[in-house]
Amino acid sequence: MRQLCGDRLDAQAADDLAVFLTGGGASFVTTWVAECADPLDPEAFTDDDARSCDQM
């Protein structure tokens, strides 16, 4: 996060944002595994993930 945001965030804010994004990523994968129709489609997951990252 420090590399991405540079001096715009202090060390604590960068760490907090990194934890938030990591938790969100884990939640994203968990939801995909638990709620998507079988068989799981990794290409659709990647597309959803990329679309989410584009929004940030």
N, C-alpha and C positions, 0 to 999 in steps of 0.2 A: 504494500500500500504506500509505503514511503517513496518507492521508486515511481509509482504511478501519480501520486499527488504532490510529490516534492515538498516544498515548504508551506503549502497551503494548510497542512494538518500538523498539529504537534504530535509528539510521539504517542501520547495516550490516545488521542483521537484516531491515529492510524492503526494502533493495535485494536481498538474497539471496533473499527470498521472491518478490519480483517477477520475478527471473531464473528461478527455479524454475517459477513459474506460466506464464511466457511460453514456456519450453521445453516444458512439458507441453502447452500449447495447440498449439504447432507439431507436436508428436508426435501429438496427437489428430487434427489435420487430415491429417497424412501417413498415418496408419493408415487413416483413412476413405477417402482417395483410392486407396491401394494395395490394401486388402483387402476393400472392400465390393463387392457384386455390381453389375454395370452394369445399368441406368443408375443413377448416383449419385442418392440421394434427399436433397436439402437439408433437407426437413422432418424426416426421421428424424434427420439429423445435428444439427439445432437442438434437437430433443427430447432427444437424448442429451447434448448440451452443457448444456442447462438442467438436466437431472437431475443431472449431475456438479456443476454450480455449487450446486445446492440442498444437496448433501452437504457442502459446505465450511463 
